[in-house]
Amino acid sequence: MGAPPGGAWGQAPGGYGPPMGAPGYGPPGYGPPMGMMQPQIQGSTGLGFLAGFLGGCIGLVLVLIIAKGPDTKKGAWIGFGIAAVLGIIFNVAMRH
């Protein structure tokens, strides 16, 4: 009597590859049930920008502490940077 069609230990035909039905392996689109997947938190670049631009240092610090998404933090840094540059430009322009 020979080995079963899937190989001696349930491997793919030919004996190569992971065991059939092993987690993370299988046909395309096969994976954990939707309820078990973790949601991807991205954040909002626009809201972070507004917090950094309008809130200044306080807005930036609050976003860095509270926000979970990297896009929100990135937007806050961009907004804070633009506000700082505009503040310097306006300050220099008003003195001359």
C-alpha positions in Angstrom: 0.0 0.0 0.0 1.5 3.4 -1.0 1.3 6.9 0.4 -2.0 8.8 0.3 -2.6 11.1 -2.7 -1.5 14.2 -0.7 1.7 12.7 0.4 2.6 10.8 3.6 1.8 13.6 5.9 -0.8 15.5 4.0 1.7 17.5 2.0 1.1 18.8 -1.5 1.4 16.1 -4.2 5.1 15.4 -4.8 5.9 15.9 -1.1 6.9 19.6 -1.4 5.4 22.6 0.4 3.4 23.0 3.6 0.8 20.6 4.8 -2.6 21.1 3.1 -4.9 23.2 5.2 -2.1 24.7 7.2 -2.9 28.3 8.4 -1.8 30.9 6.0 -1.6 28.5 3.1 -4.1 27.5 0.5 -5.7 28.9 -2.6 -5.8 32.7 -3.3 -8.2 34.5 -1.1 -8.0 31.9 1.7 -7.2 33.3 5.1 -8.7 33.9 8.5 -12.4 34.6 8.8 -13.3 38.3 8.5 -14.1 38.6 12.2 -10.6 37.6 13.1 -8.8 40.2 11.0 -7.5 43.3 12.7 -8.8 46.6 11.3 -6.1 48.8 9.8 -6.0 52.2 11.5 -4.6 54.8 9.1 -6.0 58.1 10.5 -6.9 61.3 8.8 -4.2 63.5 7.3 -6.6 66.4 6.9 -7.7 66.4 10.5 -4.1 66.1 11.7 -3.1 69.0 9.4 -5.9 71.2 10.9 -4.9 70.3 14.4 -1.2 71.1 13.8 -1.9 74.3 11.8 -4.6 75.8 13.9 -3.6 74.3 17.3 0.1 75.1 17.1 2.2 73.4 19.8 -0.8 72.3 21.9 -2.5 70.7 18.8 0.6 68.9 17.8 1.3 67.5 21.2 -2.3 66.4 21.6 -2.3 64.6 18.3 1.0 62.9 19.0 -0.4 61.6 22.4 -4.0 60.7 21.4 -4.0 59.8 17.7 -3.5 56.1 16.8 -3.1 56.5 13.0 0.2 57.4 11.5 -1.5 59.6 8.8 -3.0 61.8 11.5 0.4 62.4 13.1 2.0 63.0 9.8 -0.7 65.6 9.0 -0.2 67.3 12.3 3.6 67.6 11.7 3.0 69.1 8.2 0.4 71.5 9.5 2.6 72.6 12.4 5.6 73.1 10.0 3.6 75.2 7.5 2.2 77.3 10.3 5.7 77.9 11.7 7.1 78.8 8.3 4.2 81.2 7.6 4.6 82.8 11.0 8.3 83.4 10.4 7.6 84.9 7.0 4.9 87.2 8.2 7.0 88.3 11.2 9.9 89.2 9.0 7.7 90.9 6.4 6.0 93.1 9.1 9.4 94.4 10.4 10.6 95.6 7.0 
